[in-house]
Amino acid sequence: MTSTLTTAPLARLLDRLFRQARTATSPTVAELSREERERMMHSKTEYLDFYGRLKDLWLPVSPETGGLLYMLARSTRARHIVEFGTSFGISTLHLAAALRDNGGGQLIGSEFEASKVARAREHLREGGLDDLVDIRQGDALQTLAVDLPETIDLLLLDGAKALYADILALLESRLRPGALIVADNTDYCPDYLERVRSPASGYLSVPFGGDVELSMRLG
């Protein structure tokens, strides 16, 4: 049995994209002090400005997290996936590969930066997965508020850290029992962690790999 993830053209594409991501830099971020970066990253009013400064930075998931995303989506036979924070589409490619191997479905993504949306769409076309993905450009609090499937099988949170709890609240009513939520870089999201780890939250949640939180929606 073969996997879309590990065969051509996607395997070669991901190798190239991960190499590019490792060497990418962002002068505008380097100009910010550590205190400014921390403040803007945690702000619910400055996130558009902050991530606009990151428009040339890849911000990808790790290869290990990408593999985890594929396996989770495959093992749960996910058909409807939502992704907050597409960037250049590396995580999107892993999730869309799982949809392809599950027999089809739809991934709805959201990304602030138009230039990143364009590049992610190019990568999806190159990987032969663009027919499975709808990337919406703009603020996810707006783009993910309309035209969603009735039920969501898997949610990836990998955008503005200050919005994780808000995006979860926005989509919560559509998460089916057993739906999985993967949140990257949660060391920057104490309010989100408090929410999903609370015994009364309606989730079962565990840390994974240091800064990833894996949660399951209970019935």
N, C-alpha and C positions, 0 to 999 in steps of 0.2 A: 504494500500500500504506500503510495506517495503522498506528499503534502505540498500544497501550493507554496507554503512558507519556505521549503527547503529545496525547491526545484526552480529551474529557469522559467521565466525571466526574473522572478521576484528575489530569489536568493542572491543573485549577482547585484541586483539593484540595492538591496539592503546593505550588502557589504560595502558598496561604494558610498552610500549615504552615511553610514556610521563612520567611515574614514573621514569624510568631509566634515561631519559634525565635530570630530575630535580636534580638528585643526582650526575651527572657526573662532573668530574673536569679534568683540564689539567695542570699538573705541568709546562710544557714548556711555557705556556702562562703566568703563574704567575711569571715566571722569567723575563719577559719583563717589562720594565718601561712603564708607561702610554704614554710617548712621543714616545717610540719605537713602541708601538702598533698602535698609531694613524698614524705614518709615514708609517708603512708597510701596514696598511689597505688601505691607500689612494694612495699607490704607484702602478704604472703600470709596474714596473720592479721587485718588490719584492713580489708580491702576491703569487707566487708559494711557496716561502720559508715560508711566513706567514701562509698560509693555510696548509702547510705541518706540521707546529707546532701544528695545531688544529686537527690533524688526529684522536685524541681520544675524541674530544669534539663534542657533538651532534649538536649544532647549529640549533635546530628545529624551525619551525614556532610554534606559540602559538596554543592551541586548538581552540581558536576563529578564528584565521586566517585560520587554517585548515578547519574549518566548512565553512568559507567564500569561500575558494577555491572550495570546493565541490559544494556549492550552485551556484556559478558563472558558473562553468563548466556544471552543470545540467541544469540550467535555459536557457543557450545559446545553449544547445544540442551540446556541443563541441565534435568533433571527432578527431581533431589533436591538440595536446598540446605539447609545448616545455618547459622544465624546466632547468634553469641554476642554478646549485648548488643543487645536490641531497642529500648530506650528508648521513645520515643513512636511508633516505627514508620515513620520516613521511609525508612530504608534498606530496610526490609521491603517497603514499597510498591513501590520500584523493582525489587526482586528478584521479587516476586510478579507484577508486570506482565510481566516476561520469561517467567515460567512460563506465564502466560495466553497470551502470543503464541507460545510453544513448543508449545501444544496441551494444557497441563496439567502436573501434577506436585505436589510437596509441598515446602513450606518449613517447617522446624522451627526455632523460635527459642527463646531463653532469656533471661529478664529477672529480676533480683533483686526489683524493686519491684512490688508488686501494683497500685498506682495507675497505674504506667506500662503494665502489661499491659492494664489495663482501657481506658486511653486508646488504646493501639495497636490493640486490637480494634475500638474505635469507628471509628478511621480506616480500618481495613481494610474494615469494613462499608460505610462511606461511599464508598470507592473501588471497591466491588464485587469485592473480592479475598479476602474472608475465607474462602471455601471452599477456598483453596489453602494456608492457613497454620495451623499449630499452635504457639501461643506457650505455653511452659511457664514457670510462675512458680517461682522458687527459685534455689538455687545451681547453676550450670551443671555443676559437677563431678558433681552428682547427676542433674540433669534430662536431661543429654545422655549419660548413661551407659547408658540403657536405651531400648528401642523405637525404634531407628533403622533406616533402610533399609540393605540390605546394602552398597550403594555410594553414595558421596556425590560429586556432580559439582562442587560449588562450596561453599566454606566462607568465611564472613565473620567476622572477629575484630574486634569493636568494643565489647567489654565491659571488665572490669577488666584493666588492662594487665599486672599481675603474673601473670595466669593464662594469657596467650597460649600459652606453651610447654606448659603443662599441658593445655590444651584441645586443642592440636594432637596431643599424645601420646595423649590419650583417643580421638580420632577417626581417628588416622592409619591404622589397619588397614582402615578403610572407604573411604578416599580412593582412587578408581579411578586408574589410570595416566592422566595428563593432567588430573586434577582441578586446579582453580585455588583458591588461598587468597589472599584479599584481607585484609590486616591494616592497620587504620587507626591513626594516632597511634603508629607504631612507634618514634618518637624516645624514647618512654618504655619501650621493651622491648628492651634490649641482649641479654638472654639469648635471646629469641626470634629476633632477627636473626642472632646467632651460630649458632643451630641451623639455620635454613633456608639461610643463605649458605655453610655449610660444604661443601666439595666432596664430602664423603662422606655428606651428609645425605639424599640421595635426592630433592632438590629443585633446580630451577632458579629462581633468585630475583633480582629486580631492584627497585630503588626506583622509585617513581612519584609525581610531584607533591609532593615534599618529605617528607611523613611517612606515605605509604602504601607498603606493600611488597606486590608481586605475585609470587606463587610458583606454580610448577607441580610437581605430583607426578610424578616420573619412574616408569617402569615397574619 
